[in-house]
């Protein structure tokens, strides 16, 4: 998980985060923009510029979108646990042991397997 634009995050911190992501090429990256919640310690800190948060989040999303590790899996049989559907795409969604997302044509009989 990566939070983009935490109040104490410096340019160097962000560069280090992106360098780590490039080095290890994780199967999945979950990112979010920092949102201050009233009453939390982080809400008392100087808040980052909204543009900084937006730019860092965009950089993360663009980096995470193409994952060359997954390209070799297309059309192959893998073991996966199916737990949901993507209604608008007509697909059943699962995950492998390494948490790689698996999409197959919609088949509700696969759910829970």
WOKAKA-V439975 format. One record per residue. RES is the residue in three letters. D_FIRST is the distance of its C-alpha to the first C-alpha in whole Angstrom. Layout:
RES & D_FIRST
RES & D_FIRST
This chain:
UNK & 0
UNK & 4
UNK & 7
UNK & 10
UNK & 13
UNK & 13
UNK & 17
UNK & 17
UNK & 15
UNK & 18
UNK & 18
UNK & 18
UNK & 15
UNK & 14
UNK & 16
UNK & 15
UNK & 11
UNK & 12
UNK & 15
UNK & 13
UNK & 11
UNK & 14
UNK & 16
UNK & 14
UNK & 13
UNK & 11
UNK & 12
UNK & 9
UNK & 6
UNK & 5
UNK & 6
UNK & 8
UNK & 11
UNK & 12
UNK & 15
UNK & 17
UNK & 18
UNK & 22
UNK & 23
UNK & 20
UNK & 20
UNK & 18
UNK & 20
UNK & 23
UNK & 21
UNK & 22
UNK & 20
UNK & 19
UNK & 21
UNK & 20
UNK & 21
UNK & 18
UNK & 15
UNK & 17
UNK & 17
UNK & 14
UNK & 12
UNK & 15
UNK & 15
UNK & 11
UNK & 12
UNK & 15
UNK & 14
UNK & 12
UNK & 15
UNK & 17
UNK & 16
UNK & 20
UNK & 19
UNK & 19
UNK & 22
UNK & 24
UNK & 24
UNK & 25
UNK & 28
UNK & 28
UNK & 28
UNK & 25
UNK & 24
UNK & 22
UNK & 21
UNK & 22
UNK & 21
UNK & 21
UNK & 23
UNK & 22
UNK & 26
UNK & 26
UNK & 26
UNK & 28
UNK & 25
UNK & 24
UNK & 20
UNK & 19
UNK & 17
UNK & 18
UNK & 18
UNK & 15
UNK & 14
UNK & 15
UNK & 16
UNK & 20
UNK & 22
UNK & 26
UNK & 28
UNK & 28
UNK & 30
UNK & 29
UNK & 31
UNK & 28
UNK & 26
UNK & 25
UNK & 26
